[in-house]
Amino acid sequence: MFSAIFGSVEQGIIYAIMALGVYLTFRVLDFPDLTVDGSFVTGAGTAATMIVLGYHPLLATLAAIVVGFVAGCMTGLLHTKGKINPLLSGILMMIALYSINLRIMGLTVENSIGRPNIPLLNSETLFSLFYGWWGNLGIDDSINNFLKSIGVQYVPGTWGTIVVVAIVVLVIKFIVDWFLKTEIGLAIRATGDNKKMIRSFSANTDNLVIIGLGISNALVALSGALIAQYAKFADIGMGIGMIVIGLASVIIGEAIFGTKTIVRTTLAVISGAIIYRIVLALALRVDLLDTGDMKLITAIIVIAALILPQYFDKRREKRRKAKRHSEQAIKNTQVLKQEGNDLA
């Protein structure tokens, strides 16, 4: 159980980067961007291809971010300059990226038009580089010995992954928080709230939408690049349903932790991604379910995250109304008693 939850937390933190990208489009820009399913694979494929070709993993990861940014900007151009429906723009770019991703991964094989997957088992990644330094510190042995002393049987091989990805995610969170409070960030938020209003202040909403989509998909591609290096492979189908996972993370986080401030909301999105992976891992441990039911479980989690907050809100509203009626009845009773005393 502990090892399953630990692995879910590791993956959840990496997927949180993708969830932050989804949050920027769906909540900040109010743009239903389905490019995510394609740009996630673009990031994974670009990073894996460059690593196999001998480039440094850090350079490969940065290249994945740039390619993801370009993909998001293309979706923005289709919508703003091509006047295509936002939902359809994302779908068209997602479809185009499928072939583009095959071409990117095909660069690792001579005379190959496309390649559906790239293994990284014997390749150096950001994580393997970090493990080389982390392993010399002796922190893993200290933590695992303590866990064994309190009765935990299955301990993780290394705590380095969760440390490095947590640092990366927190840095990205602070950058996103800072960016959304800058002049451009505030303009993007205003564009999502009311395009006509921000346009009346001579703001170029088209450019703001393009920038917002570019940044969103850059984060998604970064998440894909890290997942590829974490899982030691990149596959053309690894992005299927990624938009649903991102939405589930956003909805779960917002429902549990609230959205009063930007800082709180981005933290809620990250927490939602981790909670989603934990719930998914626990659900898969049920005997009646297996890995083939993952998409069904995802759908159920999203439905529950959408319906339950509404149910609890209605219950709270009923309690508030009942309390107001009770207070009003008490006041009326007191007024009648007072009037009776005055008459007597």
Salt bridges, closest charged atoms under 4 A:
ASP177 OD2 - LYS173 NZ 2.76
ASP206 OD2 - LYS81 NZ 3.69
GLU254 OE1 - ARG27 NE 2.85
ASP313 OD1 - ARG316 NH2 2.30
GLU317 OE1 - ARG320 NH2 2.70
GLU317 OE2 - ARG324 NH2 3.82
